[in-house]
């Protein structure tokens, strides 16, 4: 019975992130539309878009290789696994031993690697442009992400997400300058990795602004549905990661009971709602920057992660 309970709770978390990811994107789009004094689409529109794409036929280029066909499944699987490993409403779940920050970074890097290769596979100009920009962003975002991991690990003494969340939620931490720097750096990386404003505009297909969209222009049907679903999951993953590392309030400890799980799930939904609203407000009030300024933007995250790590070597109390 204990094993069945463990599997059930872990399955609920996997299903929660699976069902919530499109809703989060729909909520952000709705809030942005209302802030611009437009009615906007329904918050359920991403579900309808995914179903419509799944019903469409896949159209492939004549020179598309097996990599182009396999990439949507590989990227979706990697991102879903990473999103499911991040503790949402409870820590210490069945796959807790694999829920490591370095594993999350590796899974996201694997998805990015295959998507960049698929963008260049067909040989179109747009695909190569998007892949080159994606790799340029990744060259700065991944080192910044690793420095954030080191900073958090030096504070909590572990890179395992459940251990970090339980430690940050305890009274031993308090306010720390290093964690504040790491949080700002992670927000910057999240904006860049999810192709959000000011790095990219997810609602346009202009040649001079495209990064993520340029790599997937040749996809259609169920392949495009999987890639879009992966993008929804990736956005939820980063919000869940920020909530888990820096705001683990009311997150339940595994085995605490159904009531604790319900409270933890309610608090998680509240955190996601607040994060989605703040993202919509930020994107509405901010203009997209030029592509050549993106390295400076990500360089700030790199420096913040480095400074946060160095502060902890100077004094553990910082």
C-alpha positions in Angstrom: 0.0 0.0 0.0 2.9 2.4 0.7 4.3 1.8 -2.7 0.9 2.4 -4.4 0.5 5.6 -2.4 4.0 6.8 -3.4 3.2 6.1 -7.1 -0.2 7.8 -6.8 1.2 11.0 -5.3 4.1 11.1 -7.9 1.6 10.5 -10.7 -0.6 13.4 -9.4 2.3 15.7 -9.7 3.2 14.6 -13.2 -0.5 15.0 -14.2 -0.7 18.4 -12.5 2.1 20.0 -14.5 0.8 18.3 -17.7 -2.6 19.8 -17.3 -1.6 23.1 -15.8 1.0 24.2 -18.4 -1.4 25.2 -21.2 -3.7 26.9 -18.7 -0.8 29.1 -17.5 0.0 30.2 -21.0 -3.7 31.0 -21.6 -3.9 32.9 -18.4 -0.8 35.1 -19.3 -2.3 35.8 -22.7 -5.6 36.8 -21.2 -4.1 39.1 -18.7 -1.9 40.8 -21.3 -4.9 41.3 -23.5 -6.9 42.8 -20.7 -4.0 45.1 -19.8 -4.1 46.3 -23.4 -7.9 46.9 -23.1 -8.7 44.0 -25.4 -11.0 41.1 -24.8 -8.4 38.5 -25.8 -8.8 34.7 -26.3 -10.1 32.4 -23.7 -7.7 31.0 -21.2 -8.6 27.6 -22.6 -7.5 28.5 -26.1 -4.0 26.7 -25.8 -5.9 23.4 -25.2 -8.0 24.0 -28.4 -4.9 24.9 -30.4 -3.1 21.7 -29.3 -6.1 19.6 -30.2 -6.4 21.3 -33.6 -2.7 20.6 -34.3 -3.1 17.0 -33.2 -5.9 16.5 -35.8 -3.8 17.9 -38.6 -1.6 15.9 -41.0 2.1 16.1 -40.6 3.9 17.7 -43.6 7.6 16.9 -43.9 10.3 18.3 -46.2 11.8 15.8 -48.7 15.2 16.1 -47.2 14.1 15.9 -43.5 16.1 13.2 -41.7 15.1 11.0 -38.8 16.4 13.6 -36.4 13.8 16.1 -37.6 11.0 13.5 -37.0 12.3 12.4 -33.6 13.1 15.8 -32.1 9.5 16.7 -31.1 9.2 13.5 -29.1 12.6 13.8 -27.5 12.2 17.5 -26.5 8.7 17.0 -25.1 9.8 13.9 -23.1 12.9 15.7 -21.7 11.0 18.8 -20.7 8.0 16.9 -19.2 10.3 14.8 -17.1 12.2 17.9 -15.9 9.0 19.7 -15.0 7.6 16.6 -13.2 10.8 16.3 -11.1 10.5 19.8 -9.7 8.6 19.7 -6.4 5.3 21.5 -6.7 3.0 20.8 -3.8 5.2 18.3 -1.8 8.8 17.3 -1.3 10.3 13.9 -1.0 8.2 12.1 -3.6 9.0 8.8 -5.2 11.5 10.1 -7.8 13.0 12.5 -5.2 16.4 11.0 -5.7 16.5 12.1 -9.3 15.1 15.6 -8.7 18.5 17.3 -8.8 19.2 20.8 -10.0 22.1 19.5 -12.2 19.7 16.9 -13.7 17.2 19.6 -14.5 19.8 21.7 -16.3 21.0 18.6 -18.2 17.5 17.7 -19.4 16.8 21.3 -20.5 20.2 21.4 -22.3 19.4 18.1 -24.1 16.0 19.4 -25.3 17.7 22.6 -26.6 20.4 20.7 -28.3 18.1 18.5 -30.3 15.8 21.4 -31.2 18.7 23.5 -32.5 19.9 20.5 -34.6 16.4 20.0 -36.0 16.2 23.7 -36.9 19.2 23.3 -39.1 18.3 19.8 -40.4 16.1 20.9 -43.3 18.5 23.6 -44.4 16.2 26.7 -44.4 17.5 30.1 -43.7 15.0 30.7 -40.9 15.9 27.5 -39.2 19.6 28.2 -39.2 19.0 31.8 -38.0 16.9 30.6 -35.1 19.3 27.8 -34.1 22.3 30.2 -34.1 20.5 32.6 -31.9 19.3 29.9 -29.6 22.9 28.6 -29.2 24.1 32.2 -28.6 21.6 32.6 -25.8 22.4 29.1 -24.4 26.1 29.9 -24.3 25.4 32.5 -21.6 22.3 31.1 -20.0 23.7 27.7 -19.1 26.8 29.1 -17.3 24.5 31.5 -15.4 22.2 28.6 -14.5 25.1 26.6 -13.2 26.4 29.5 -11.0 22.8 29.8 -9.6 22.9 26.0 -8.8 26.3 26.5 -7.1 25.0 29.4 -5.1 21.9 27.6 -3.9 23.9 24.4 -3.2 26.4 26.3 -1.0 23.5 27.6 1.1 21.5 24.4 1.4 24.4 22.0 1.3 22.8 20.0 -1.5 21.6 20.2 -5.1 18.6 17.9 -4.5 15.5 20.0 -4.9 13.5 18.5 -2.0 16.4 19.1 0.4 16.9 22.6 -0.8 13.1 23.4 -0.5 12.9 22.0 3.0 16.0 24.0 4.1 14.9 27.3 2.6 11.5 26.8 4.2 13.1 26.4 7.6 14.0 29.1 10.0 17.7 28.6 9.5 18.0 30.7 6.4 16.5 34.1 6.8 17.2 36.9 4.3 20.4 36.4 2.3 22.0 38.7 -0.3 23.3 35.8 -2.2 19.9 34.1 -2.6 18.4 37.4 -3.7 21.1 37.7 -6.4 20.5 34.1 -7.4 16.7 34.7 -7.7 17.1 37.7 -9.9 19.6 35.8 -12.1 17.2 32.9 -12.4 14.3 35.2 -13.4 16.6 36.6 -16.2 17.6 33.2 -17.4 13.9 32.1 -17.3 12.9 35.0 -19.5 15.7 34.2 -22.0 15.1 30.4 -22.0 11.4 30.8 -22.6 11.8 33.3 -25.4 9.8 35.9 -23.5 10.1 39.7 -23.7 12.6 41.4 -23.6 14.7 38.7 -25.2 12.1 37.5 -27.7 8.4 38.1 -28.5 6.4 34.9 -28.5 3.5 36.4 -30.4 5.3 37.5 -33.5 6.9 35.9 -36.6 9.1 38.7 -37.8 12.5 37.7 -39.1 14.4 40.2 -37.0 12.8 39.1 -33.8 12.4 35.4 -34.0 14.5 33.0 -32.0 12.4 30.0 -30.8 9.8 30.4 -33.6 12.4 30.4 -36.3 13.5 26.8 -35.4 10.0 25.3 -35.6 8.6 27.0 -38.8 8.9 23.7 -40.7 7.0 21.7 -38.2 3.3 20.9 -38.5 0.6 18.7 -37.1 1.3 16.6 -34.1 5.0 17.4 -34.2 4.3 21.1 -33.8 1.7 20.3 -31.1 4.4 18.5 -29.1 6.9 21.3 -29.5 4.3 23.9 -28.4 3.3 21.8 -25.5 7.0 21.5 -24.5 7.3 25.3 -24.6 4.2 25.5 -22.2 5.8 23.0 -19.9 9.1 24.8 -19.9 7.5 28.0 -18.8 5.7 26.2 -16.0 9.0 24.4 -15.0 10.9 27.7 -14.5 8.0 29.2 -12.5 7.9 26.0 -10.4 11.7 26.1 -9.9 11.6 29.7 -8.7 8.7 28.9 -6.3 10.5 25.7 -5.1 13.9 27.3 -4.5 13.0 30.8 -3.2 9.3 30.6 -2.1 8.7 27.1 -0.7 5.9 28.3 1.6 3.4 25.7 2.7 5.0 23.0 0.6 4.1 19.7 2.1 6.6 17.1 3.3 6.0 13.7 1.9 3.8 11.5 4.1 2.3 14.5 6.0 -1.2 13.5 4.9 -3.9 14.4 2.3 -4.7 17.7 4.0 -1.1 18.9 3.7 -1.1 17.9 0.1 -4.3 19.9 -0.6 -2.9 23.0 1.1 0.4 22.6 -0.7 -1.4 22.3 -4.1 -3.6 25.3 -3.3 -0.5 27.4 -2.4 1.3 26.2 -5.5 -1.6 27.3 -7.7 -1.6 30.6 -6.0 2.1 31.1 -6.6 1.7 30.1 -10.3 -1.1 32.6 -10.7 0.8 35.4 -9.1 3.9 34.6 -11.2 1.8 34.5 -14.4 0.2 37.8 -13.6 3.5 39.5 -12.9 5.0 38.1 -16.1 2.0 39.5 -18.1 2.4 42.9 -16.4 6.2 42.9 -17.1 5.8 42.0 -20.8 3.1 44.6 -21.3 5.2 47.4 -19.7 8.5 46.3 -21.4 9.7 46.6 -25.0 11.7 43.9 -26.7 15.4 44.6 -26.9 17.7 44.2 -29.9 19.3 40.8 -30.4 22.7 42.2 -30.0 21.9 43.4 -26.5 20.8 40.0 -25.3 24.4 39.0 -24.3 24.5 42.0 -22.0 21.1 41.1 -20.5 22.3 37.5 -19.8 25.7 38.8 -18.7 23.9 40.5 -15.8 22.5 37.1 -14.8 26.0 35.5 -15.1 27.6 38.3 -12.9 24.8 38.0 -10.3 25.2 34.3 -10.0 29.0 34.7 -9.7 28.7 37.4 -7.1 26.2 35.4 -5.1 28.6 32.4 -5.1 31.6 34.5 -4.2 29.7 36.2 -1.3 29.1 32.7 0.2 32.8 32.0 0.1 33.4 35.3 2.0 30.8 34.6 4.6 28.3 31.8 5.0 25.8 34.2 6.6 25.5 36.3 3.4 
